[in-house]
Amino acid sequence: MQTTFLTYFNFYFSLFLFFSCQKSEKTNNLPIGSSHKVPVVKIQQIQSKPFLLQLQTNGITKAQQQTQLFFKQTGEINRINFPNTSVVSAGRIIAELDNRKEKLLVLQAQDQFKKASFILNKLLIEYGGKDLDTLSIPSRVLENIKIQSAYYEARTALRHAQVQYENTFLKAPYTGVITNLKTKEHNQASLSEPFCTLINNSIMAIEAFILESELSYVQIGQSVKIKPLAYKDKNYIGKVYEINPQVNQQGLVSIKIRIQNPNKYLFDGMNAHIVIEKSLSNQLVIPKSAIVERSGRKVVFTYEKGLAKWHYVSISHENETHMAISEGLNAGNWIILDGNLNLGHDAKVEINKDK
């Protein structure tokens, strides 16, 4: 009796477990959310229009005028009038040497020149000329008495002394900023080491490199966008002023860009990001959001009568926000802009009519 009870119990318990597992398996196989909603997408009709091609590269800013300044003779540095980072105008004296000896030499030369001029005038009168009037005697006679009076030697000696005196001053050849000034007053000036570097940073230049295949998109005078890496909020517009007519071993071509730098934020040696733009006509332009990748290939979905249609596309150009399509689409196609990540071919979709 007890055996019969156990047999029935095991039988009904096994049935209970079987149906419980079947129910659980069906429940587990239900899709998440259980309801199959039709994706809502945004669409846009594409037309042939100009495409803004962007070539992007990097470069380093350089001052267009940059000169290492040297004293032209040795001597003790007597005075430094402008320290590093000073802005000096053209012709201003940056520093000067102890020039007491040179001043004396100029005075001596002036005395010798006055003496020679006196003798010249005396000979002028002796040869029948008028006092202080060198045009009152023939030019051949005047030449002879200039030689006799040592006038030429005295004049040359005076000019030499004046040049020696001028060489004790270091002057700015143009308006600029003083950099790399390392020496101090009362040190000896060196003929082999620059006293300082003068930089005119009101106009800067950038040398950048582009691919040989991109050369047709760049021309002299073309505007270029420049963003220094040091400043997130500063943008500059430059112009291409030189294209080096040579391709290097890496297949790159050097271009140079000129930039106005009125606020002096740009420093010599700064890194900058460069965007060169050119408009290409008659291109099928679509937003990048319309592109998805499937098996390593670019795919765009079009909208046709409530269905998403899968198209492989080829891209000819791209910029930061858009792409130009060379194959796979036609003007007039309605493309799906978003909600396309999980779409399949012939999937049902609804249009988002919200503006």
C-alpha atoms as a printed R data frame, in Angstrom:
    type eleno elety resid chain resno      x       y       z
1   ATOM     1    CA   MET     A     1  0.000   0.000   0.000
2   ATOM     2    CA   GLN     A     2  2.817   2.272   0.921
3   ATOM     3    CA   THR     A     3  4.624   1.288  -2.308
4   ATOM     4    CA   THR     A     4  1.580   2.177  -4.426
5   ATOM     5    CA   PHE     A     5  1.330   5.612  -2.766
6   ATOM     6    CA   LEU     A     6  4.992   6.368  -3.480
7   ATOM     7    CA   THR     A     7  4.599   5.288  -7.082
8   ATOM     8    CA   TYR     A     8  1.660   7.692  -7.667
9   ATOM     9    CA   PHE     A     9  3.457  10.488  -5.864
10  ATOM    10    CA   ASN     A    10  6.596  10.172  -8.047
11  ATOM    11    CA   PHE     A    11  4.475  10.005 -11.201
12  ATOM    12    CA   TYR     A    12  2.526  13.216 -10.494
13  ATOM    13    CA   PHE     A    13  5.627  15.026  -9.223
14  ATOM    14    CA   SER     A    14  7.452  14.219 -12.504
15  ATOM    15    CA   LEU     A    15  4.512  15.578 -14.531
16  ATOM    16    CA   PHE     A    16  4.589  18.769 -12.461
17  ATOM    17    CA   LEU     A    17  8.295  19.303 -13.124
18  ATOM    18    CA   PHE     A    18  7.892  18.597 -16.860
19  ATOM    19    CA   PHE     A    19  5.139  21.184 -17.412
20  ATOM    20    CA   SER     A    20  6.921  23.707 -15.204
21  ATOM    21    CA   CYS     A    21 10.076  23.433 -17.358
22  ATOM    22    CA   GLN     A    22  8.061  23.743 -20.571
23  ATOM    23    CA   LYS     A    23  6.415  26.903 -19.302
24  ATOM    24    CA   SER     A    24  9.730  28.326 -18.143
25  ATOM    25    CA   GLU     A    25 11.373  27.612 -21.525
26  ATOM    26    CA   LYS     A    26  8.631  29.388 -23.426
27  ATOM    27    CA   THR     A    27  8.849  32.320 -21.093
28  ATOM    28    CA   ASN     A    28 12.624  32.554 -21.569
29  ATOM    29    CA   ASN     A    29 12.282  32.502 -25.368
30  ATOM    30    CA   LEU     A    30 10.007  35.547 -25.463
31  ATOM    31    CA   PRO     A    31 11.702  38.668 -26.862
32  ATOM    32    CA   ILE     A    32 12.598  41.368 -24.396
33  ATOM    33    CA   GLY     A    33  9.777  43.826 -24.171
34  ATOM    34    CA   SER     A    34  7.596  41.213 -25.970
35  ATOM    35    CA   SER     A    35  6.036  43.915 -28.209
36  ATOM    36    CA   HIS     A    36  7.526  44.359 -31.700
37  ATOM    37    CA   LYS     A    37  7.588  48.136 -32.273
38  ATOM    38    CA   VAL     A    38  8.266  49.536 -35.745
39  ATOM    39    CA   PRO     A    39 11.407  51.777 -35.626
40  ATOM    40    CA   VAL     A    40 10.746  55.507 -36.025
41  ATOM    41    CA   VAL     A    41 13.360  57.194 -38.254
42  ATOM    42    CA   LYS     A    42 14.213  60.601 -39.668
43  ATOM    43    CA   ILE     A    43 14.656  60.883 -43.415
44  ATOM    44    CA   GLN     A    44 16.097  63.425 -45.819
45  ATOM    45    CA   GLN     A    45 16.068  63.682 -49.587
46  ATOM    46    CA   ILE     A    46 19.513  64.016 -51.121
47  ATOM    47    CA   GLN     A    47 20.330  66.259 -54.048
48  ATOM    48    CA   SER     A    48 23.456  67.118 -55.986
49  ATOM    49    CA   LYS     A    49 25.077  70.175 -54.392
50  ATOM    50    CA   PRO     A    50 28.486  71.682 -53.559
51  ATOM    51    CA   PHE     A    51 30.579  69.785 -51.021
52  ATOM    52    CA   LEU     A    52 33.003  71.576 -48.713
53  ATOM    53    CA   LEU     A    53 36.162  69.503 -48.939
54  ATOM    54    CA   GLN     A    54 38.395  69.752 -45.882
55  ATOM    55    CA   LEU     A    55 42.067  68.823 -45.881
56  ATOM    56    CA   GLN     A    56 43.399  68.603 -42.340
57  ATOM    57    CA   THR     A    57 47.019  68.681 -41.258
58  ATOM    58    CA   ASN     A    58 49.272  70.113 -38.556
59  ATOM    59    CA   GLY     A    59 52.097  72.624 -38.644
60  ATOM    60    CA   ILE     A    60 54.405  74.776 -36.520
61  ATOM    61    CA   THR     A    61 54.202  78.566 -36.382
62  ATOM    62    CA   LYS     A    62 57.295  80.551 -37.323
63  ATOM    63    CA   ALA     A    63 57.901  84.281 -37.231
64  ATOM    64    CA   GLN     A    64 58.397  85.531 -40.771
65  ATOM    65    CA   GLN     A    65 61.095  87.909 -39.558
66  ATOM    66    CA   GLN     A    66 63.511  86.346 -37.119
67  ATOM    67    CA   THR     A    67 67.124  87.466 -36.806
68  ATOM    68    CA   GLN     A    68 70.029  86.628 -34.520
69  ATOM    69    CA   LEU     A    69 71.744  89.897 -33.627
70  ATOM    70    CA   PHE     A    70 75.526  90.134 -33.114
71  ATOM    71    CA   PHE     A    71 77.798  92.948 -32.070
72  ATOM    72    CA   LYS     A    72 80.200  93.754 -34.905
73  ATOM    73    CA   GLN     A    73 83.166  94.132 -32.580
74  ATOM    74    CA   THR     A    74 84.235  92.895 -29.187
75  ATOM    75    CA   GLY     A    75 84.242  94.908 -25.995
76  ATOM    76    CA   GLU     A    76 82.647  95.211 -22.596
77  ATOM    77    CA   ILE     A    77 78.863  95.487 -22.615
78  ATOM    78    CA   ASN     A    78 78.234  98.841 -20.949
79  ATOM    79    CA   ARG     A    79 74.434  98.975 -21.085
80  ATOM    80    CA   ILE     A    80 71.460  96.758 -21.987
81  ATOM    81    CA   ASN     A    81 68.471  98.961 -22.685
82  ATOM    82    CA   PHE     A    82 65.828  96.269 -23.278
83  ATOM    83    CA   PRO     A    83 65.484  92.896 -21.521
84  ATOM    84    CA   ASN     A    84 63.896  89.730 -22.880
85  ATOM    85    CA   THR     A    85 60.281  89.995 -24.148
86  ATOM    86    CA   SER     A    86 60.654  93.753 -24.737
87  ATOM    87    CA   VAL     A    87 59.118  95.205 -27.886
88  ATOM    88    CA   VAL     A    88 61.563  97.514 -29.645
89  ATOM    89    CA   SER     A    89 60.998  99.779 -32.617
90  ATOM    90    CA   ALA     A    90 63.230  99.783 -35.687
91  ATOM    91    CA   GLY     A    91 66.432 101.756 -35.065
92  ATOM    92    CA   ARG     A    92 66.276 101.674 -31.263
93  ATOM    93    CA   ILE     A    93 69.531 100.861 -29.441
94  ATOM    94    CA   ILE     A    94 69.161  97.470 -27.740
95  ATOM    95    CA   ALA     A    95 72.578  97.488 -26.077
96  ATOM    96    CA   GLU     A    96 75.929  99.302 -26.295
97  ATOM    97    CA   LEU     A    97 79.564  98.592 -25.566
98  ATOM    98    CA   ASP     A    98 81.985 100.717 -23.584
99  ATOM    99    CA   ASN     A    99 82.888 103.171 -26.368
100 ATOM   100    CA   ARG     A   100 85.077 105.784 -24.666
101 ATOM   101    CA   LYS     A   101 88.037 104.805 -26.837
102 ATOM   102    CA   GLU     A   102 85.966 104.984 -30.018
103 ATOM   103    CA   LYS     A   103 84.728 108.468 -29.080
104 ATOM   104    CA   LEU     A   104 88.330 109.663 -28.740
105 ATOM   105    CA   LEU     A   105 89.233 108.157 -32.094
106 ATOM   106    CA   VAL     A   106 86.343 110.032 -33.704
107 ATOM   107    CA   LEU     A   107 87.520 113.303 -32.121
108 ATOM   108    CA   GLN     A   108 91.094 112.696 -33.327
109 ATOM   109    CA   ALA     A   109 89.863 111.914 -36.826
110 ATOM   110    CA   GLN     A   110 87.734 115.051 -36.835
111 ATOM   111    CA   ASP     A   111 90.797 117.112 -35.862
112 ATOM   112    CA   GLN     A   112 92.846 115.574 -38.672
113 ATOM   113    CA   PHE     A   113 90.055 116.224 -41.144
114 ATOM   114    CA   LYS     A   114 89.814 119.895 -40.060
115 ATOM   115    CA   LYS     A   115 93.572 120.238 -40.466
116 ATOM   116    CA   ALA     A   116 93.490 118.696 -43.945
117 ATOM   117    CA   SER     A   117 90.564 120.955 -44.902
118 ATOM   118    CA   PHE     A   118 92.535 124.015 -43.738
119 ATOM   119    CA   ILE     A   119 95.568 123.038 -45.839
120 ATOM   120    CA   LEU     A   120 93.284 122.348 -48.792
121 ATOM   121    CA   ASN     A   121 91.759 125.828 -48.606
122 ATOM   122    CA   LYS     A   122 95.218 127.423 -48.290
123 ATOM   123    CA   LEU     A   123 96.419 125.624 -51.433
124 ATOM   124    CA   LEU     A   124 93.171 126.596 -53.135
125 ATOM   125    CA   ILE     A   125 93.965 130.294 -52.667
126 ATOM   126    CA   GLU     A   126 97.614 129.809 -53.671
127 ATOM   127    CA   TYR     A   127 96.488 128.276 -56.987
128 ATOM   128    CA   GLY     A   128 94.331 131.311 -57.769
129 ATOM   129    CA   GLY     A   129 91.026 130.127 -56.394
130 ATOM   130    CA   LYS     A   130 88.603 131.868 -54.078
131 ATOM   131    CA   ASP     A   131 88.444 131.250 -50.325
132 ATOM   132    CA   LEU     A   132 86.359 128.116 -49.531
133 ATOM   133    CA   ASP     A   133 85.207 127.912 -53.155
134 ATOM   134    CA   THR     A   134 86.433 124.632 -54.640
135 ATOM   135    CA   LEU     A   135 84.602 125.395 -57.893
136 ATOM   136    CA   SER     A   136 86.794 128.444 -58.526
137 ATOM   137    CA   ILE     A   137 89.687 126.360 -59.922
138 ATOM   138    CA   PRO     A   138 89.845 123.637 -62.542
139 ATOM   139    CA   SER     A   139 88.837 120.154 -61.345
140 ATOM   140    CA   ARG     A   140 92.274 118.700 -62.236
141 ATOM   141    CA   VAL     A   141 94.008 121.297 -60.064
142 ATOM   142    CA   LEU     A   142 91.512 120.678 -57.243
143 ATOM   143    CA   GLU     A   143 92.235 116.953 -57.368
144 ATOM   144    CA   ASN     A   144 95.971 117.612 -57.027
145 ATOM   145    CA   ILE     A   145 95.664 119.921 -54.027
146 ATOM   146    CA   LYS     A   146 93.313 117.447 -52.279
147 ATOM   147    CA   ILE     A   147 96.051 114.845 -52.562
148 ATOM   148    CA   GLN     A   148 98.734 117.320 -51.374
149 ATOM   149    CA   SER     A   149 96.693 118.318 -48.344
150 ATOM   150    CA   ALA     A   150 95.995 114.650 -47.315
151 ATOM   151    CA   TYR     A   151 92.327 115.531 -47.526
152 ATOM   152    CA   TYR     A   152 91.312 112.069 -48.768
153 ATOM   153    CA   GLU     A   153 93.249 110.239 -46.057
154 ATOM   154    CA   ALA     A   154 91.725 112.422 -43.335
155 ATOM   155    CA   ARG     A   155 88.198 111.923 -44.689
156 ATOM   156    CA   THR     A   156 88.632 108.142 -44.858
157 ATOM   157    CA   ALA     A   157 90.088 108.036 -41.345
158 ATOM   158    CA   LEU     A   158 87.096 110.005 -40.034
159 ATOM   159    CA   ARG     A   159 84.607 107.668 -41.692
160 ATOM   160    CA   HIS     A   160 86.443 104.635 -40.294
161 ATOM   161    CA   ALA     A   161 86.387 106.082 -36.776
162 ATOM   162    CA   GLN     A   162 82.683 106.849 -37.063
163 ATOM   163    CA   VAL     A   163 81.954 103.280 -38.208
164 ATOM   164    CA   GLN     A   164 83.935 101.884 -35.276
165 ATOM   165    CA   TYR     A   165 81.935 104.070 -32.943
166 ATOM   166    CA   GLU     A   166 78.615 102.999 -34.533
167 ATOM   167    CA   ASN     A   167 79.627  99.353 -34.132
168 ATOM   168    CA   THR     A   168 79.548  99.767 -30.355
169 ATOM   169    CA   PHE     A   169 75.737 100.060 -30.609
170 ATOM   170    CA   LEU     A   170 73.421  97.120 -31.304
171 ATOM   171    CA   LYS     A   171 70.299  98.466 -33.015
172 ATOM   172    CA   ALA     A   172 67.017  96.813 -33.948
173 ATOM   173    CA   PRO     A   173 66.829  96.407 -37.745
174 ATOM   174    CA   TYR     A   174 63.021  96.256 -37.550
175 ATOM   175    CA   THR     A   175 60.263  96.385 -34.929
176 ATOM   176    CA   GLY     A   176 60.115  93.161 -32.960
177 ATOM   177    CA   VAL     A   177 60.331  91.277 -29.677
178 ATOM   178    CA   ILE     A   178 63.662  90.488 -27.992
179 ATOM   179    CA   THR     A   179 64.191  86.826 -27.123
180 ATOM   180    CA   ASN     A   180 67.082  84.558 -26.094
181 ATOM   181    CA   LEU     A   181 69.035  87.375 -24.420
182 ATOM   182    CA   LYS     A   182 71.325  85.501 -22.038
183 ATOM   183    CA   THR     A   183 74.270  87.785 -21.265
184 ATOM   184    CA   LYS     A   184 74.458  90.633 -18.740
185 ATOM   185    CA   GLU     A   185 76.014  94.068 -18.494
186 ATOM   186    CA   HIS     A   186 79.836  94.239 -18.070
187 ATOM   187    CA   ASN     A   187 80.319  90.882 -19.806
188 ATOM   188    CA   GLN     A   188 82.364  90.716 -22.983
189 ATOM   189    CA   ALA     A   189 80.483  90.792 -26.260
190 ATOM   190    CA   SER     A   190 81.066  87.736 -28.434
191 ATOM   191    CA   LEU     A   191 81.494  87.750 -32.199
192 ATOM   192    CA   SER     A   192 80.541  84.058 -32.464
193 ATOM   193    CA   GLU     A   193 77.491  83.946 -30.166
194 ATOM   194    CA   PRO     A   194 74.357  86.014 -30.845
195 ATOM   195    CA   PHE     A   195 73.589  88.705 -28.302
196 ATOM   196    CA   CYS     A   196 69.841  88.070 -28.719
197 ATOM   197    CA   THR     A   197 67.192  87.106 -31.253
198 ATOM   198    CA   LEU     A   198 64.740  89.641 -32.632
199 ATOM   199    CA   ILE     A   199 61.337  88.321 -33.707
200 ATOM   200    CA   ASN     A   200 58.689  90.219 -35.614
201 ATOM   201    CA   ASN     A   201 55.620  88.263 -34.492
202 ATOM   202    CA   SER     A   202 53.013  90.578 -35.976
203 ATOM   203    CA   ILE     A   203 53.023  88.299 -39.017
204 ATOM   204    CA   MET     A   204 53.542  84.564 -38.552
205 ATOM   205    CA   ALA     A   205 53.945  81.711 -40.980
206 ATOM   206    CA   ILE     A   206 53.166  78.011 -40.758
207 ATOM   207    CA   GLU     A   207 54.820  75.278 -42.757
208 ATOM   208    CA   ALA     A   208 52.584  72.257 -43.254
209 ATOM   209    CA   PHE     A   209 52.619  69.157 -45.427
210 ATOM   210    CA   ILE     A   210 49.858  67.712 -47.590
211 ATOM   211    CA   LEU     A   211 49.644  64.529 -49.634
212 ATOM   212    CA   GLU     A   212 50.624  64.622 -53.284
213 ATOM   213    CA   SER     A   213 47.085  63.500 -54.151
214 ATOM   214    CA   GLU     A   214 45.668  66.562 -52.340
215 ATOM   215    CA   LEU     A   215 47.799  69.071 -54.214
216 ATOM   216    CA   SER     A   216 45.075  69.927 -56.737
217 ATOM   217    CA   TYR     A   217 42.886  71.227 -53.909
218 ATOM   218    CA   VAL     A   218 45.396  73.865 -52.753
219 ATOM   219    CA   GLN     A   219 46.404  77.066 -54.520
220 ATOM   220    CA   ILE     A   220 48.277  80.304 -53.784
221 ATOM   221    CA   GLY     A   221 46.069  82.845 -52.011
222 ATOM   222    CA   GLN     A   222 43.658  80.236 -50.674
223 ATOM   223    CA   SER     A   223 42.208  80.878 -47.208
224 ATOM   224    CA   VAL     A   224 43.052  78.437 -44.436
225 ATOM   225    CA   LYS     A   225 41.599  77.923 -40.944
226 ATOM   226    CA   ILE     A   226 44.174  77.681 -38.153
227 ATOM   227    CA   LYS     A   227 43.630  76.633 -34.542
228 ATOM   228    CA   PRO     A   228 46.619  76.789 -32.165
229 ATOM   229    CA   LEU     A   229 46.730  73.759 -29.870
230 ATOM   230    CA   ALA     A   230 47.585  76.077 -26.959
231 ATOM   231    CA   TYR     A   231 44.247  77.943 -27.185
232 ATOM   232    CA   LYS     A   232 40.857  76.247 -27.355
233 ATOM   233    CA   ASP     A   233 38.956  79.480 -27.994
234 ATOM   234    CA   LYS     A   234 41.173  81.162 -30.607
235 ATOM   235    CA   ASN     A   235 40.900  80.646 -34.351
236 ATOM   236    CA   TYR     A   236 42.819  82.351 -37.126
237 ATOM   237    CA   ILE     A   237 42.464  82.718 -40.872
238 ATOM   238    CA   GLY     A   238 45.630  82.499 -42.953
239 ATOM   239    CA   LYS     A   239 46.477  82.436 -46.651
240 ATOM   240    CA   VAL     A   240 48.675  80.073 -48.619
241 ATOM   241    CA   TYR     A   241 51.604  82.059 -49.993
242 ATOM   242    CA   GLU     A   242 54.005  79.332 -51.085
243 ATOM   243    CA   ILE     A   243 53.737  75.785 -52.472
244 ATOM   244    CA   ASN     A   244 57.094  74.070 -52.706
245 ATOM   245    CA   PRO     A   245 57.359  72.507 -56.212
246 ATOM   246    CA   GLN     A   246 58.827  69.246 -54.958
247 ATOM   247    CA   VAL     A   247 57.425  66.010 -53.532
248 ATOM   248    CA   ASN     A   248 59.544  64.492 -50.768
249 ATOM   249    CA   GLN     A   249 60.282  60.809 -50.257
250 ATOM   250    CA   GLN     A   250 57.171  60.397 -48.103
251 ATOM   251    CA   GLY     A   251 54.942  61.674 -50.904
252 ATOM   252    CA   LEU     A   252 54.292  64.993 -49.178
253 ATOM   253    CA   VAL     A   253 54.365  68.559 -50.464
254 ATOM   254    CA   SER     A   254 55.328  71.532 -48.282
255 ATOM   255    CA   ILE     A   255 53.022  74.541 -48.194
256 ATOM   256    CA   LYS     A   256 53.480  77.796 -46.285
257 ATOM   257    CA   ILE     A   257 50.676  79.858 -44.789
258 ATOM   258    CA   ARG     A   258 50.855  83.488 -43.644
259 ATOM   259    CA   ILE     A   259 48.854  84.620 -40.577
260 ATOM   260    CA   GLN     A   260 48.242  88.052 -39.115
261 ATOM   261    CA   ASN     A   261 48.985  88.054 -35.380
262 ATOM   262    CA   PRO     A   262 47.772  91.459 -34.119
263 ATOM   263    CA   ASN     A   263 47.235  90.366 -30.503
264 ATOM   264    CA   LYS     A   264 50.586  88.526 -30.309
265 ATOM   265    CA   TYR     A   265 49.032  85.337 -28.920
266 ATOM   266    CA   LEU     A   266 50.944  83.215 -31.410
267 ATOM   267    CA   PHE     A   267 54.510  82.364 -30.395
268 ATOM   268    CA   ASP     A   268 57.331  81.135 -32.558
269 ATOM   269    CA   GLY     A   269 57.349  77.300 -32.464
270 ATOM   270    CA   MET     A   270 53.694  76.770 -31.499
271 ATOM   271    CA   ASN     A   271 51.825  73.729 -32.842
272 ATOM   272    CA   ALA     A   272 48.631  74.386 -34.778
273 ATOM   273    CA   HIS     A   273 45.869  72.402 -36.456
274 ATOM   274    CA   ILE     A   274 45.164  73.446 -40.046
275 ATOM   275    CA   VAL     A   275 41.988  73.002 -42.093
276 ATOM   276    CA   ILE     A   276 42.116  73.775 -45.805
277 ATOM   277    CA   GLU     A   277 38.679  74.041 -47.397
278 ATOM   278    CA   LYS     A   278 37.609  73.903 -51.024
279 ATOM   279    CA   SER     A   279 34.124  73.716 -52.498
280 ATOM   280    CA   LEU     A   280 33.515  70.855 -54.964
281 ATOM   281    CA   SER     A   281 30.443  71.203 -57.193
282 ATOM   282    CA   ASN     A   282 27.832  68.553 -58.088
283 ATOM   283    CA   GLN     A   283 28.330  66.102 -55.239
284 ATOM   284    CA   LEU     A   284 25.832  63.773 -53.509
285 ATOM   285    CA   VAL     A   285 26.277  65.008 -49.945
286 ATOM   286    CA   ILE     A   286 24.889  63.145 -46.931
287 ATOM   287    CA   PRO     A   287 25.389  63.573 -43.172
288 ATOM   288    CA   LYS     A   288 27.766  61.164 -41.497
289 ATOM   289    CA   SER     A   289 24.939  59.969 -39.266
290 ATOM   290    CA   ALA     A   290 23.384  58.249 -42.315
291 ATOM   291    CA   ILE     A   291 26.398  55.945 -42.654
292 ATOM   292    CA   VAL     A   292 26.593  52.610 -40.810
293 ATOM   293    CA   GLU     A   293 29.195  49.865 -41.098
294 ATOM   294    CA   ARG     A   294 28.288  46.293 -41.920
295 ATOM   295    CA   SER     A   295 31.008  43.688 -42.393
296 ATOM   296    CA   GLY     A   296 33.607  46.408 -42.847
297 ATOM   297    CA   ARG     A   297 31.670  48.177 -45.598
298 ATOM   298    CA   LYS     A   298 29.788  51.479 -45.647
299 ATOM   299    CA   VAL     A   299 26.005  51.142 -45.787
300 ATOM   300    CA   VAL     A   300 23.204  53.687 -46.190
301 ATOM   301    CA   PHE     A   301 19.513  52.854 -45.737
302 ATOM   302    CA   THR     A   302 16.960  54.536 -47.970
303 ATOM   303    CA   TYR     A   303 13.275  54.870 -47.241
304 ATOM   304    CA   GLU     A   304 10.914  53.346 -49.819
305 ATOM   305    CA   LYS     A   305  7.181  52.908 -49.139
306 ATOM   306    CA   GLY     A   306  7.558  52.201 -45.441
307 ATOM   307    CA   LEU     A   307 10.596  49.933 -45.827
308 ATOM   308    CA   ALA     A   308 14.309  50.451 -45.191
309 ATOM   309    CA   LYS     A   309 16.438  49.510 -48.200
310 ATOM   310    CA   TRP     A   310 20.087  48.557 -47.761
311 ATOM   311    CA   HIS     A   311 22.692  50.160 -50.108
312 ATOM   312    CA   TYR     A   312 26.456  49.700 -50.158
313 ATOM   313    CA   VAL     A   313 28.076  53.046 -50.930
314 ATOM   314    CA   SER     A   314 31.481  54.358 -51.961
315 ATOM   315    CA   ILE     A   315 32.775  57.597 -50.430
316 ATOM   316    CA   SER     A   316 34.785  60.047 -52.528
317 ATOM   317    CA   HIS     A   317 35.285  62.824 -49.958
318 ATOM   318    CA   GLU     A   318 34.496  63.594 -46.351
319 ATOM   319    CA   ASN     A   319 34.762  66.431 -43.878
320 ATOM   320    CA   GLU     A   320 33.948  66.771 -40.198
321 ATOM   321    CA   THR     A   321 30.160  66.428 -40.635
322 ATOM   322    CA   HIS     A   322 29.352  65.151 -44.134
323 ATOM   323    CA   MET     A   323 30.433  62.712 -46.835
324 ATOM   324    CA   ALA     A   324 30.268  62.847 -50.629
325 ATOM   325    CA   ILE     A   325 28.971  59.635 -52.202
326 ATOM   326    CA   SER     A   326 30.394  58.480 -55.531
327 ATOM   327    CA   GLU     A   327 28.500  55.154 -55.892
328 ATOM   328    CA   GLY     A   328 25.445  53.466 -54.406
329 ATOM   329    CA   LEU     A   329 22.906  56.316 -54.246
330 ATOM   330    CA   ASN     A   330 21.116  58.618 -56.644
331 ATOM   331    CA   ALA     A   331 19.863  62.159 -56.387
332 ATOM   332    CA   GLY     A   332 16.301  62.163 -55.095
333 ATOM   333    CA   ASN     A   333 16.744  59.143 -52.772
334 ATOM   334    CA   TRP     A   334 15.297  59.525 -49.307
335 ATOM   335    CA   ILE     A   335 17.961  58.439 -46.841
336 ATOM   336    CA   ILE     A   336 17.464  57.440 -43.198
337 ATOM   337    CA   LEU     A   337 19.434  59.744 -40.918
338 ATOM   338    CA   ASP     A   338 18.994  58.087 -37.542
339 ATOM   339    CA   GLY     A   339 17.541  54.941 -35.983
340 ATOM   340    CA   ASN     A   340 19.521  52.990 -38.575
341 ATOM   341    CA   LEU     A   341 22.018  51.149 -36.379
342 ATOM   342    CA   ASN     A   342 19.920  47.979 -35.995
343 ATOM   343    CA   LEU     A   343 17.986  48.048 -39.250
344 ATOM   344    CA   GLY     A   344 17.946  45.239 -41.775
345 ATOM   345    CA   HIS     A   345 17.039  45.155 -45.452
346 ATOM   346    CA   ASP     A   346 13.278  45.572 -46.027
347 ATOM   347    CA   ALA     A   347 12.677  46.314 -42.346
348 ATOM   348    CA   LYS     A   348  9.452  48.201 -41.669
349 ATOM   349    CA   VAL     A   349 10.000  51.744 -40.469
350 ATOM   350    CA   GLU     A   350  7.896  54.780 -39.642
351 ATOM   351    CA   ILE     A   351  8.825  58.384 -40.368
352 ATOM   352    CA   ASN     A   352  9.420  60.742 -37.457
353 ATOM   353    CA   LYS     A   353  7.212  63.686 -38.354
354 ATOM   354    CA   ASP     A   354  8.360  65.873 -35.478
355 ATOM   355    CA   LYS     A   355 10.183  69.001 -36.616
